[in-house]
Amino acid sequence: MVGAIPFEKWELSHDGGRRYGIMTTNMSEVFNNVLKGAHSLPITALDQLTFFRLNSYFVVKREQGANRLASNEEYTPYVDVKIKANVVKAESHEIVLYDQIRGQFHVKTNKGTKSSSTRGRTYRINLQEYACTCGKTLIYGFPCSHILAACHFRTVDFRPLVQHYYSTQSYYNSWAPLFHPIFNVYE
Ligand SMILES: [Zn+2]
């Protein structure tokens, strides 16, 4: 039923540029890591181990999600840290407005840093399209420090740039499905 699945879900060339040039398979590596040490087991034991490990993983993550919902955290732990770090970085960017109607800027990074290899890099921002030439906002689904600097400059809310799957509700929903105990397996 490949025809029923949209192209962008399985073809890098149709994903709107989000993963352009990225050819890794990190998700399968992550899953392999969860099952570390289990590959040499007989199939039934492998099944059971996979089941119990996944259940433990879901229990921990579900609780983390519930706690974050209860404390009104807006985003997943990963993105929360990244956005806060980008907000701090944005404070040191130099920003120049070119067109207030279209929201065009250039943003220069690492002002005054002489040793860094990224010294003085300049990026173009189009705030109307939420676009930055660094490409990170499109690839990662949350705002780069350059766009955050422009948003701050124009008092524009950056939240529409954070993809819905990074919300705490999505995080909780991902881990919400329950596993049910297996009983009497050896009888
Ligand atoms: Zn950028």
Backbone and ligand atoms as CSV (ligand in chain L), in Angstrom:
chain,resi,resn,atom,element,x,y,z
A,1,MET,N,N,0.824,-1.207,0.000
A,1,MET,CA,C,0.000,0.000,0.000
A,1,MET,C,C,0.862,1.263,0.000
A,2,VAL,N,N,1.999,1.190,-0.732
A,2,VAL,CA,C,2.891,2.353,-0.770
A,2,VAL,C,C,2.147,3.584,-1.269
A,3,GLY,N,N,1.222,3.384,-2.231
A,3,GLY,CA,C,0.480,4.509,-2.807
A,3,GLY,C,C,-0.317,5.295,-1.788
A,4,ALA,N,N,-0.691,4.650,-0.674
A,4,ALA,CA,C,-1.505,5.323,0.340
A,4,ALA,C,C,-0.668,6.189,1.265
A,5,ILE,N,N,0.650,5.999,1.239
A,5,ILE,CA,C,1.526,6.764,2.131
A,5,ILE,C,C,2.090,7.949,1.356
A,6,PRO,N,N,1.922,9.170,1.891
A,6,PRO,CA,C,2.411,10.340,1.139
A,6,PRO,C,C,3.904,10.235,0.855
A,7,PHE,N,N,4.324,10.745,-0.309
A,7,PHE,CA,C,5.724,10.694,-0.726
A,7,PHE,C,C,6.685,11.193,0.352
A,8,GLU,N,N,6.300,12.306,1.032
A,8,GLU,CA,C,7.228,12.930,1.984
A,8,GLU,C,C,7.550,12.034,3.174
A,9,LYS,N,N,6.727,10.984,3.378
A,9,LYS,CA,C,6.970,10.080,4.509
A,9,LYS,C,C,8.067,9.058,4.210
A,10,TRP,N,N,8.342,8.814,2.921
A,10,TRP,CA,C,9.315,7.765,2.629
A,10,TRP,C,C,10.332,8.137,1.564
A,11,GLU,N,N,10.251,9.330,1.000
A,11,GLU,CA,C,11.195,9.753,-0.036
A,11,GLU,C,C,11.874,11.055,0.389
A,12,LEU,N,N,13.193,11.009,0.620
A,12,LEU,CA,C,13.912,12.219,1.029
A,12,LEU,C,C,13.738,13.346,0.006
A,13,SER,N,N,13.662,12.973,-1.259
A,13,SER,CA,C,13.575,14.009,-2.294
A,13,SER,C,C,12.222,14.717,-2.295
A,14,HIS,N,N,11.242,14.239,-1.521
A,14,HIS,CA,C,9.916,14.864,-1.473
A,14,HIS,C,C,9.577,15.397,-0.086
A,15,ASP,N,N,10.584,15.581,0.770
A,15,ASP,CA,C,10.261,15.997,2.143
A,15,ASP,C,C,10.334,17.511,2.346
A,16,GLY,N,N,10.330,18.268,1.246
A,16,GLY,CA,C,10.325,19.728,1.334
A,16,GLY,C,C,11.662,20.296,1.769
A,17,GLY,N,N,12.717,19.526,1.661
A,17,GLY,CA,C,14.058,20.018,1.989
A,17,GLY,C,C,14.447,19.842,3.444
A,18,ARG,N,N,13.569,19.223,4.246
A,18,ARG,CA,C,13.829,19.119,5.688
A,18,ARG,C,C,15.059,18.276,6.006
A,19,ARG,N,N,15.270,17.230,5.257
A,19,ARG,CA,C,16.426,16.364,5.545
A,19,ARG,C,C,17.388,16.325,4.362
A,20,TYR,N,N,17.448,17.428,3.649
A,20,TYR,CA,C,18.311,17.478,2.475
A,20,TYR,C,C,19.756,17.142,2.838
A,21,GLY,N,N,20.354,16.171,2.184
A,21,GLY,CA,C,21.759,15.821,2.407
A,21,GLY,C,C,22.003,14.956,3.631
A,22,ILE,N,N,20.955,14.637,4.389
A,22,ILE,CA,C,21.137,13.813,5.586
A,22,ILE,C,C,20.823,12.364,5.224
A,23,MET,N,N,21.848,11.520,5.266
A,23,MET,CA,C,21.670,10.150,4.785
A,23,MET,C,C,21.849,9.111,5.897
A,24,THR,N,N,21.746,9.522,7.153
A,24,THR,CA,C,21.956,8.574,8.248
A,24,THR,C,C,20.655,7.857,8.598
A,25,THR,N,N,20.788,6.780,9.357
A,25,THR,CA,C,19.615,6.024,9.797
A,25,THR,C,C,19.614,5.979,11.321
A,26,ASN,N,N,19.650,7.136,11.937
A,26,ASN,CA,C,19.797,7.207,13.387
A,26,ASN,C,C,18.686,6.485,14.148
A,27,MET,N,N,17.467,6.508,13.613
A,27,MET,CA,C,16.363,5.892,14.344
A,27,MET,C,C,16.583,4.389,14.525
A,28,SER,N,N,17.080,3.717,13.464
A,28,SER,CA,C,17.295,2.280,13.604
A,28,SER,C,C,18.466,2.005,14.552
A,29,GLU,N,N,19.446,2.917,14.579
A,29,GLU,CA,C,20.574,2.766,15.526
A,29,GLU,C,C,20.069,2.893,16.960
A,30,VAL,N,N,19.156,3.829,17.184
A,30,VAL,CA,C,18.593,4.029,18.523
A,30,VAL,C,C,17.857,2.768,18.962
A,31,PHE,N,N,17.086,2.197,18.045
A,31,PHE,CA,C,16.317,1.001,18.375
A,31,PHE,C,C,17.263,-0.176,18.644
A,32,ASN,N,N,18.313,-0.275,17.855
A,32,ASN,CA,C,19.323,-1.318,18.073
A,32,ASN,C,C,19.937,-1.204,19.455
A,33,ASN,N,N,20.146,0.040,19.895
A,33,ASN,CA,C,20.745,0.284,21.195
A,33,ASN,C,C,19.828,-0.186,22.334
A,34,VAL,N,N,18.514,0.003,22.133
A,34,VAL,CA,C,17.544,-0.454,23.136
A,34,VAL,C,C,17.630,-1.972,23.285
A,35,LEU,N,N,17.903,-2.651,22.168
A,35,LEU,CA,C,17.924,-4.119,22.182
A,35,LEU,C,C,19.333,-4.690,22.323
A,36,LYS,N,N,20.245,-3.855,22.777
A,36,LYS,CA,C,21.640,-4.268,22.930
A,36,LYS,C,C,21.740,-5.570,23.740
A,37,GLY,N,N,22.536,-6.490,23.277
A,37,GLY,CA,C,22.755,-7.738,24.020
A,37,GLY,C,C,21.672,-8.775,23.792
A,38,ALA,N,N,20.623,-8.432,23.040
A,38,ALA,CA,C,19.512,-9.360,22.884
A,38,ALA,C,C,19.575,-10.135,21.570
A,39,HIS,N,N,20.453,-9.703,20.663
A,39,HIS,CA,C,20.441,-10.270,19.313
A,39,HIS,C,C,20.760,-11.756,19.254
A,40,SER,N,N,21.554,-12.225,20.218
A,40,SER,CA,C,21.965,-13.627,20.151
A,40,SER,C,C,20.999,-14.573,20.877
A,41,LEU,N,N,19.941,-14.048,21.434
A,41,LEU,CA,C,19.005,-14.890,22.193
A,41,LEU,C,C,18.074,-15.672,21.251
A,42,PRO,N,N,17.532,-16.813,21.738
A,42,PRO,CA,C,16.514,-17.523,20.946
A,42,PRO,C,C,15.306,-16.600,20.725
A,43,ILE,N,N,14.510,-16.874,19.731
A,43,ILE,CA,C,13.467,-15.933,19.299
A,43,ILE,C,C,12.451,-15.627,20.402
A,44,THR,N,N,12.072,-16.642,21.201
A,44,THR,CA,C,11.065,-16.383,22.249
A,44,THR,C,C,11.630,-15.455,23.316
A,45,ALA,N,N,12.885,-15.723,23.722
A,45,ALA,CA,C,13.523,-14.878,24.730
A,45,ALA,C,C,13.721,-13.460,24.193
A,46,LEU,N,N,14.075,-13.373,22.915
A,46,LEU,CA,C,14.259,-12.066,22.278
A,46,LEU,C,C,12.950,-11.272,22.291
A,47,ASP,N,N,11.858,-11.969,21.987
A,47,ASP,CA,C,10.523,-11.353,22.018
A,47,ASP,C,C,10.177,-10.829,23.404
A,48,GLN,N,N,10.430,-11.682,24.406
A,48,GLN,CA,C,10.086,-11.302,25.782
A,48,GLN,C,C,10.922,-10.114,26.242
A,49,LEU,N,N,12.225,-10.181,25.940
A,49,LEU,CA,C,13.112,-9.097,26.353
A,49,LEU,C,C,12.692,-7.777,25.698
A,50,THR,N,N,12.381,-7.854,24.403
A,50,THR,CA,C,11.924,-6.653,23.686
A,50,THR,C,C,10.668,-6.092,24.343
A,51,PHE,N,N,9.733,-6.990,24.661
A,51,PHE,CA,C,8.477,-6.583,25.295
A,51,PHE,C,C,8.743,-5.878,26.627
A,52,PHE,N,N,9.544,-6.507,27.495
A,52,PHE,CA,C,9.764,-5.940,28.835
A,52,PHE,C,C,10.565,-4.638,28.767
A,53,ARG,N,N,11.552,-4.600,27.880
A,53,ARG,CA,C,12.339,-3.362,27.778
A,53,ARG,C,C,11.486,-2.208,27.263
A,54,LEU,N,N,10.672,-2.494,26.254
A,54,LEU,CA,C,9.809,-1.436,25.711
A,54,LEU,C,C,8.813,-0.968,26.763
A,55,ASN,N,N,8.244,-1.926,27.512
A,55,ASN,CA,C,7.301,-1.537,28.557
A,55,ASN,C,C,7.973,-0.607,29.569
A,56,SER,N,N,9.191,-0.982,30.035
A,56,SER,CA,C,9.908,-0.140,31.016
A,56,SER,C,C,10.147,1.248,30.436
A,57,TYR,N,N,10.557,1.283,29.179
A,57,TYR,CA,C,10.844,2.542,28.512
A,57,TYR,C,C,9.585,3.421,28.459
A,58,PHE,N,N,8.458,2.804,28.076
A,58,PHE,CA,C,7.200,3.555,27.995
A,58,PHE,C,C,6.756,4.036,29.374
A,59,VAL,N,N,6.939,3.212,30.405
A,59,VAL,CA,C,6.518,3.602,31.758
A,59,VAL,C,C,7.258,4.861,32.194
A,60,VAL,N,N,8.584,4.864,31.995
A,60,VAL,CA,C,9.408,6.013,32.408
A,60,VAL,C,C,9.018,7.260,31.615
A,61,LYS,N,N,8.942,7.108,30.290
A,61,LYS,CA,C,8.659,8.263,29.433
A,61,LYS,C,C,7.237,8.797,29.656
A,62,ARG,N,N,6.283,7.888,29.889
A,62,ARG,CA,C,4.895,8.310,30.123
A,62,ARG,C,C,4.808,9.167,31.374
A,63,GLU,N,N,5.554,8.744,32.406
A,63,GLU,CA,C,5.548,9.517,33.653
A,63,GLU,C,C,6.204,10.885,33.446
A,64,GLN,N,N,7.320,10.880,32.699
A,64,GLN,CA,C,7.980,12.167,32.409
A,64,GLN,C,C,7.031,13.098,31.663
A,65,GLY,N,N,6.304,12.534,30.675
A,65,GLY,CA,C,5.345,13.323,29.897
A,65,GLY,C,C,4.238,13.869,30.785
A,66,ALA,N,N,3.705,13.013,31.675
A,66,ALA,CA,C,2.628,13.444,32.577
A,66,ALA,C,C,3.128,14.555,33.498
A,67,ASN,N,N,4.363,14.416,33.998
A,67,ASN,CA,C,4.918,15.453,34.873
A,67,ASN,C,C,5.083,16.774,34.143
A,68,ARG,N,N,5.522,16.686,32.884
A,68,ARG,CA,C,5.711,17.925,32.116
A,68,ARG,C,C,4.362,18.582,31.805
A,69,LEU,N,N,3.351,17.751,31.529
A,69,LEU,CA,C,2.008,18.314,31.298
A,69,LEU,C,C,1.515,19.012,32.565
A,70,ALA,N,N,1.699,18.341,33.705
A,70,ALA,CA,C,1.212,18.880,34.983
A,70,ALA,C,C,1.914,20.192,35.334
A,71,SER,N,N,3.182,20.316,34.938
A,71,SER,CA,C,3.896,21.555,35.280
A,71,SER,C,C,3.877,22.575,34.128
A,72,ASN,N,N,2.952,22.320,33.173
A,72,ASN,CA,C,2.741,23.269,32.057
A,72,ASN,C,C,3.996,23.574,31.253
A,73,GLU,N,N,4.881,22.593,31.133
A,73,GLU,CA,C,6.039,22.768,30.252
A,73,GLU,C,C,5.530,22.732,28.818
A,74,GLU,N,N,6.054,23.624,27.993
A,74,GLU,CA,C,5.489,23.747,26.652
A,74,GLU,C,C,6.011,22.695,25.666
A,75,TYR,N,N,7.317,22.361,25.823
A,75,TYR,CA,C,7.954,21.505,24.817
A,75,TYR,C,C,8.617,20.279,25.435
A,76,THR,N,N,9.048,19.371,24.558
A,76,THR,CA,C,9.773,18.180,25.003
A,76,THR,C,C,11.095,18.614,25.655
A,77,PRO,N,N,11.648,17.778,26.540
A,77,PRO,CA,C,12.886,18.181,27.238
A,77,PRO,C,C,13.993,18.569,26.251
A,78,TYR,N,N,14.153,17.782,25.185
A,78,TYR,CA,C,15.222,18.019,24.206
A,78,TYR,C,C,15.107,19.401,23.574
A,79,VAL,N,N,13.912,19.706,23.068
A,79,VAL,CA,C,13.724,20.977,22.358
A,79,VAL,C,C,13.732,22.163,23.320
A,80,ASP,N,N,13.230,21.934,24.507
A,80,ASP,CA,C,13.243,22.981,25.529
A,80,ASP,C,C,14.676,23.475,25.767
A,81,VAL,N,N,15.594,22.523,25.936
A,81,VAL,CA,C,17.009,22.866,26.173
A,81,VAL,C,C,17.584,23.587,24.955
A,82,LYS,N,N,17.270,23.059,23.760
A,82,LYS,CA,C,17.812,23.637,22.521
A,82,LYS,C,C,17.320,25.074,22.317
A,83,ILE,N,N,16.024,25.301,22.522
A,83,ILE,CA,C,15.475,26.645,22.299
A,83,ILE,C,C,16.074,27.630,23.311
A,84,LYS,N,N,16.173,27.187,24.573
A,84,LYS,CA,C,16.748,28.083,25.587
A,84,LYS,C,C,18.197,28.437,25.241
A,85,ALA,N,N,18.954,27.453,24.744
A,85,ALA,CA,C,20.346,27.707,24.350
A,85,ALA,C,C,20.385,28.681,23.163
A,86,ASN,N,N,19.454,28.525,22.219
A,86,ASN,CA,C,19.407,29.431,21.068
A,86,ASN,C,C,19.007,30.845,21.477
A,87,VAL,N,N,18.143,30.960,22.481
A,87,VAL,CA,C,17.757,32.291,22.986
A,87,VAL,C,C,18.997,32.990,23.553
A,88,VAL,N,N,19.810,32.252,24.294
A,88,VAL,CA,C,21.041,32.829,24.861
A,88,VAL,C,C,21.992,33.237,23.732
A,89,LYS,N,N,22.158,32.349,22.734
A,89,LYS,CA,C,23.031,32.672,21.588
A,89,LYS,C,C,22.537,33.919,20.869
A,90,ALA,N,N,21.212,34.007,20.706
A,90,ALA,CA,C,20.614,35.121,19.942
A,90,ALA,C,C,20.972,36.474,20.555
A,91,GLU,N,N,21.168,36.482,21.872
A,91,GLU,CA,C,21.478,37.749,22.558
A,91,GLU,C,C,22.802,38.354,22.083
A,92,SER,N,N,23.703,37.504,21.577
A,92,SER,CA,C,25.008,38.028,21.158
A,92,SER,C,C,25.061,38.315,19.645
A,93,HIS,N,N,23.951,38.077,18.942
A,93,HIS,CA,C,23.955,38.326,17.500
A,93,HIS,C,C,23.771,39.810,17.191
A,94,GLU,N,N,24.422,40.200,16.119
A,94,GLU,CA,C,24.239,41.561,15.628
A,94,GLU,C,C,23.157,41.503,14.552
A,95,ILE,N,N,22.209,42.416,14.614
A,95,ILE,CA,C,21.082,42.307,13.688
A,95,ILE,C,C,20.854,43.619,12.950
A,96,VAL,N,N,20.642,43.502,11.641
A,96,VAL,CA,C,20.424,44.688,10.812
A,96,VAL,C,C,19.133,44.500,10.018
A,97,LEU,N,N,18.236,45.460,10.142
A,97,LEU,CA,C,16.950,45.412,9.444
A,97,LEU,C,C,17.099,45.978,8.033
A,98,TYR,N,N,16.550,45.259,7.049
A,98,TYR,CA,C,16.588,45.724,5.664
A,98,TYR,C,C,15.199,46.130,5.168
A,99,ASP,N,N,14.176,45.432,5.617
A,99,ASP,CA,C,12.824,45.686,5.110
A,99,ASP,C,C,11.829,45.316,6.203
A,100,GLN,N,N,11.218,46.358,6.811
A,100,GLN,CA,C,10.338,46.063,7.945
A,100,GLN,C,C,9.029,45.429,7.517
A,101,ILE,N,N,8.618,45.620,6.262
A,101,ILE,CA,C,7.341,45.042,5.817
A,101,ILE,C,C,7.500,43.541,5.594
A,102,ARG,N,N,8.540,43.149,4.881
A,102,ARG,CA,C,8.770,41.709,4.660
A,102,ARG,C,C,9.524,41.072,5.825
A,103,GLY,N,N,10.049,41.889,6.703
A,103,GLY,CA,C,10.815,41.349,7.830
A,103,GLY,C,C,12.137,40.773,7.377
A,104,GLN,N,N,12.853,41.539,6.530
A,104,GLN,CA,C,14.152,41.045,6.059
A,104,GLN,C,C,15.284,41.636,6.892
A,105,PHE,N,N,16.167,40.736,7.314
A,105,PHE,CA,C,17.289,41.107,8.162
A,105,PHE,C,C,18.560,40.445,7.665
A,106,HIS,N,N,19.689,40.945,8.127
A,106,HIS,CA,C,20.832,40.061,8.177
A,106,HIS,C,C,21.247,39.966,9.639
A,107,VAL,N,N,21.723,38.788,10.001
A,107,VAL,CA,C,22.126,38.524,11.376
A,107,VAL,C,C,23.558,38.038,11.346
A,108,LYS,N,N,24.389,38.689,12.141
A,108,LYS,CA,C,25.803,38.309,12.187
A,108,LYS,C,C,26.078,37.650,13.540
A,109,THR,N,N,26.779,36.516,13.494
A,109,THR,CA,C,26.993,35.753,14.727
A,109,THR,C,C,28.360,36.020,15.340
A,110,ASN,N,N,28.482,35.583,16.605
A,110,ASN,CA,C,29.763,35.619,17.333
A,110,ASN,C,C,30.481,36.960,17.227
A,111,LYS,N,N,29.714,37.974,17.486
A,111,LYS,CA,C,30.247,39.322,17.478
A,111,LYS,C,C,31.448,39.417,18.420
A,112,GLY,N,N,32.583,39.828,17.899
A,112,GLY,CA,C,33.750,40.077,18.750
A,112,GLY,C,C,34.574,38.850,19.077
A,113,THR,N,N,34.184,37.662,18.592
A,113,THR,CA,C,34.959,36.463,18.871
A,113,THR,C,C,35.993,36.279,17.759
A,114,LYS,N,N,37.269,36.285,18.139
A,114,LYS,CA,C,38.301,36.232,17.097
A,114,LYS,C,C,38.766,34.818,16.796
A,115,SER,N,N,38.662,33.930,17.774
A,115,SER,CA,C,39.237,32.605,17.580
A,115,SER,C,C,38.286,31.615,16.901
A,116,SER,N,N,36.991,31.892,16.973
A,116,SER,CA,C,36.027,30.912,16.475
A,116,SER,C,C,36.066,30.808,14.947
A,117,SER,N,N,35.851,29.554,14.475
A,117,SER,CA,C,35.828,29.348,13.029
A,117,SER,C,C,34.547,29.919,12.422
A,118,THR,N,N,33.541,30.178,13.278
A,118,THR,CA,C,32.278,30.712,12.755
A,118,THR,C,C,32.225,32.229,12.922
A,119,ARG,N,N,33.356,32.831,13.220
A,119,ARG,CA,C,33.412,34.274,13.473
A,119,ARG,C,C,32.819,35.071,12.307
A,120,GLY,N,N,31.905,35.957,12.681
A,120,GLY,CA,C,31.386,36.893,11.703
A,120,GLY,C,C,30.514,36.290,10.608
A,121,ARG,N,N,29.980,35.117,10.803
A,121,ARG,CA,C,29.098,34.562,9.757
A,121,ARG,C,C,27.804,35.360,9.688
A,122,THR,N,N,27.339,35.550,8.479
A,122,THR,CA,C,26.133,36.351,8.292
A,122,THR,C,C,25.036,35.509,7.637
A,123,TYR,N,N,23.833,35.635,8.165
A,123,TYR,CA,C,22.685,34.886,7.631
A,123,TYR,C,C,21.583,35.867,7.258
A,124,ARG,N,N,20.835,35.496,6.221
A,124,ARG,CA,C,19.700,36.332,5.822
A,124,ARG,C,C,18.418,35.740,6.373
A,125,ILE,N,N,17.574,36.619,6.904
A,125,ILE,CA,C,16.311,36.190,7.503
A,125,ILE,C,C,15.163,36.823,6.723
A,126,ASN,N,N,14.129,36.027,6.471
A,126,ASN,CA,C,12.862,36.564,5.987
A,126,ASN,C,C,11.815,36.137,7.015
A,127,LEU,N,N,11.471,37.081,7.868
A,127,LEU,CA,C,10.590,36.744,8.993
A,127,LEU,C,C,9.161,36.450,8.534
A,128,GLN,N,N,8.769,37.059,7.426
A,128,GLN,CA,C,7.424,36.801,6.892
A,128,GLN,C,C,7.275,35.318,6.529
A,129,GLU,N,N,8.360,34.752,6.022
A,129,GLU,CA,C,8.331,33.327,5.646
A,129,GLU,C,C,8.992,32.452,6.700
A,130,TYR,N,N,9.399,33.042,7.809
A,130,TYR,CA,C,10.111,32.326,8.867
A,130,TYR,C,C,11.295,31.544,8.302
A,131,ALA,N,N,12.028,32.186,7.386
A,131,ALA,CA,C,13.135,31.486,6.720
A,131,ALA,C,C,14.480,32.107,7.099
A,132,CYS,N,N,15.480,31.250,7.268
A,132,CYS,CA,C,16.852,31.695,7.536
A,132,CYS,C,C,17.779,30.892,6.634
A,133,THR,N,N,18.818,31.546,6.118
A,133,THR,CA,C,19.699,30.863,5.173
A,133,THR,C,C,20.548,29.767,5.828
A,134,CYS,N,N,20.584,29.699,7.149
A,134,CYS,CA,C,21.341,28.599,7.778
A,134,CYS,C,C,20.619,27.268,7.569
A,135,GLY,N,N,19.294,27.312,7.369
A,135,GLY,CA,C,18.510,26.111,7.063
A,135,GLY,C,C,18.121,25.275,8.283
A,136,LYS,N,N,18.619,25.631,9.464
A,136,LYS,CA,C,18.385,24.770,10.640
A,136,LYS,C,C,16.920,24.742,11.082
A,137,THR,N,N,16.245,25.871,10.932
A,137,THR,CA,C,14.840,25.919,11.366
A,137,THR,C,C,14.005,24.929,10.563
A,138,LEU,N,N,14.266,24.867,9.264
A,138,LEU,CA,C,13.530,23.946,8.395
A,138,LEU,C,C,13.898,22.495,8.711
A,139,ILE,N,N,15.199,22.244,8.910
A,139,ILE,CA,C,15.661,20.872,9.133
A,139,ILE,C,C,15.202,20.344,10.490
A,140,TYR,N,N,15.386,21.145,11.543
A,140,TYR,CA,C,15.129,20.638,12.892
A,140,TYR,C,C,13.711,20.889,13.404
A,141,GLY,N,N,13.004,21.831,12.788
A,141,GLY,CA,C,11.625,22.063,13.206
A,141,GLY,C,C,11.477,22.945,14.428
A,142,PHE,N,N,12.523,23.666,14.798
A,142,PHE,CA,C,12.405,24.691,15.842
A,142,PHE,C,C,13.378,25.820,15.473
A,143,PRO,N,N,13.136,27.039,15.997
A,143,PRO,CA,C,13.864,28.208,15.476
A,143,PRO,C,C,15.359,28.225,15.803
A,144,CYS,N,N,16.151,28.603,14.800
A,144,CYS,CA,C,17.586,28.808,15.012
A,144,CYS,C,C,17.785,30.118,15.781
A,145,SER,N,N,18.995,30.318,16.280
A,145,SER,CA,C,19.268,31.514,17.086
A,145,SER,C,C,19.107,32.787,16.251
A,146,HIS,N,N,19.328,32.690,14.923
A,146,HIS,CA,C,19.251,33.875,14.065
A,146,HIS,C,C,17.814,34.375,13.947
A,147,ILE,N,N,16.903,33.421,13.730
A,147,ILE,CA,C,15.482,33.800,13.644
A,147,ILE,C,C,14.989,34.280,15.006
A,148,LEU,N,N,15.479,33.656,16.067
A,148,LEU,CA,C,15.067,34.100,17.411
A,148,LEU,C,C,15.502,35.543,17.651
A,149,ALA,N,N,16.704,35.886,17.164
A,149,ALA,CA,C,17.193,37.258,17.316
A,149,ALA,C,C,16.271,38.220,16.564
A,150,ALA,N,N,15.855,37.828,15.353
A,150,ALA,CA,C,14.962,38.677,14.553
A,150,ALA,C,C,13.583,38.781,15.199
A,151,CYS,N,N,13.077,37.663,15.716
A,151,CYS,CA,C,11.772,37.660,16.393
A,151,CYS,C,C,11.815,38.609,17.591
A,152,HIS,N,N,12.899,38.544,18.333
A,152,HIS,CA,C,13.032,39.404,19.515
A,152,HIS,C,C,13.079,40.870,19.089
A,153,PHE,N,N,13.810,41.130,18.027
A,153,PHE,CA,C,13.972,42.502,17.507
A,153,PHE,C,C,12.623,43.103,17.117
A,154,ARG,N,N,11.761,42.277,16.494
A,154,ARG,CA,C,10.470,42.769,16.003
A,154,ARG,C,C,9.297,42.422,16.936
A,155,THR,N,N,9.597,41.858,18.098
A,155,THR,CA,C,8.570,41.399,19.048
A,155,THR,C,C,7.550,40.486,18.347
A,156,VAL,N,N,8.098,39.483,17.663
A,156,VAL,CA,C,7.263,38.489,16.967
A,156,VAL,C,C,7.359,37.175,17.735
A,157,ASP,N,N,6.234,36.505,17.885
A,157,ASP,CA,C,6.201,35.235,18.608
A,157,ASP,C,C,6.888,34.134,17.781
A,158,PHE,N,N,7.830,33.437,18.373
A,158,PHE,CA,C,8.543,32.377,17.634
A,158,PHE,C,C,7.808,31.033,17.685
A,159,ARG,N,N,6.768,30.928,18.505
A,159,ARG,CA,C,6.131,29.621,18.738
A,159,ARG,C,C,5.582,28.950,17.473
A,160,PRO,N,N,5.050,29.716,16.508
A,160,PRO,CA,C,4.576,29.036,15.284
A,160,PRO,C,C,5.682,28.277,14.549
A,161,LEU,N,N,6.956,28.578,14.874
A,161,LEU,CA,C,8.079,27.898,14.214
A,161,LEU,C,C,8.422,26.554,14.837
A,162,VAL,N,N,7.852,26.299,15.997
A,162,VAL,CA,C,8.152,25.028,16.665
A,162,VAL,C,C,7.128,24.004,16.194
A,163,GLN,N,N,7.613,22.917,15.597
A,163,GLN,CA,C,6.699,21.904,15.052
A,163,GLN,C,C,5.849,21.275,16.160
A,164,HIS,N,N,4.605,20.940,15.780
A,164,HIS,CA,C,3.636,20.452,16.771
A,164,HIS,C,C,4.128,19.200,17.503
A,165,TYR,N,N,4.979,18.390,16.821
A,165,TYR,CA,C,5.408,17.146,17.464
A,165,TYR,C,C,6.379,17.378,18.613
A,166,TYR,N,N,6.818,18.620,18.811
A,166,TYR,CA,C,7.671,18.929,19.962
A,166,TYR,C,C,6.867,19.420,21.164
A,167,SER,N,N,5.541,19.479,21.033
A,167,SER,CA,C,4.739,19.950,22.175
A,167,SER,C,C,4.726,18.875,23.259
A,168,THR,N,N,4.497,19.315,24.479
A,168,THR,CA,C,4.444,18.358,25.591
A,168,THR,C,C,3.289,17.382,25.397
A,169,GLN,N,N,2.183,17.874,24.814
A,169,GLN,CA,C,1.034,16.987,24.600
A,169,GLN,C,C,1.412,15.865,23.615
A,170,SER,N,N,2.142,16.212,22.538
A,170,SER,CA,C,2.572,15.187,21.572
A,170,SER,C,C,3.535,14.212,22.236
A,171,TYR,N,N,4.421,14.752,23.056
A,171,TYR,CA,C,5.388,13.919,23.790
A,171,TYR,C,C,4.636,12.904,24.650
A,172,TYR,N,N,3.646,13.412,25.391
A,172,TYR,CA,C,2.865,12.522,26.256
A,172,TYR,C,C,2.115,11.484,25.413
A,173,ASN,N,N,1.495,11.960,24.325
A,173,ASN,CA,C,0.711,11.048,23.480
A,173,ASN,C,C,1.570,9.924,22.890
A,174,SER,N,N,2.858,10.244,22.592
A,174,SER,CA,C,3.748,9.235,22.010
A,174,SER,C,C,3.937,8.048,22.945
A,175,TRP,N,N,3.941,8.327,24.248
A,175,TRP,CA,C,4.218,7.276,25.224
A,175,TRP,C,C,2.957,6.806,25.948
A,176,ALA,N,N,1.793,7.312,25.517
A,176,ALA,CA,C,0.545,6.999,26.219
A,176,ALA,C,C,0.071,5.551,26.042
A,177,PRO,N,N,0.296,4.917,24.873
A,177,PRO,CA,C,-0.211,3.537,24.724
A,177,PRO,C,C,0.321,2.603,25.814
A,178,LEU,N,N,-0.554,1.749,26.299
A,178,LEU,CA,C,-0.191,0.884,27.429
A,178,LEU,C,C,0.151,-0.529,26.972
A,179,PHE,N,N,1.108,-1.118,27.648
A,179,PHE,CA,C,1.367,-2.552,27.511
A,179,PHE,C,C,0.613,-3.233,28.650
A,180,HIS,N,N,0.163,-4.442,28.420
A,180,HIS,CA,C,-0.569,-5.136,29.475
A,180,HIS,C,C,0.241,-6.331,29.957
A,181,PRO,N,N,0.181,-6.596,31.263
A,181,PRO,CA,C,0.995,-7.695,31.804
A,181,PRO,C,C,0.649,-9.029,31.154
A,182,ILE,N,N,1.703,-9.834,30.946
A,182,ILE,CA,C,1.495,-11.200,30.448
A,182,ILE,C,C,1.472,-12.094,31.677
A,183,PHE,N,N,0.507,-12.963,31.776
A,183,PHE,CA,C,0.468,-13.847,32.961
A,183,PHE,C,C,0.368,-15.292,32.508
A,184,ASN,N,N,0.794,-16.159,33.406
A,184,ASN,CA,C,0.742,-17.602,33.167
A,184,ASN,C,C,1.464,-18.037,31.896
A,185,VAL,N,N,2.554,-17.349,31.551
A,185,VAL,CA,C,3.233,-17.688,30.296
A,185,VAL,C,C,3.869,-19.076,30.311
A,186,TYR,N,N,4.212,-19.560,31.505
A,186,TYR,CA,C,4.920,-20.845,31.555
A,186,TYR,C,C,3.992,-22.001,31.910
A,187,GLU,N,N,2.670,-21.747,32.003
A,187,GLU,CA,C,1.759,-22.823,32.416
A,187,GLU,C,C,1.097,-23.473,31.199
L,1,ZN,ZN,ZN,19.461,30.535,11.101
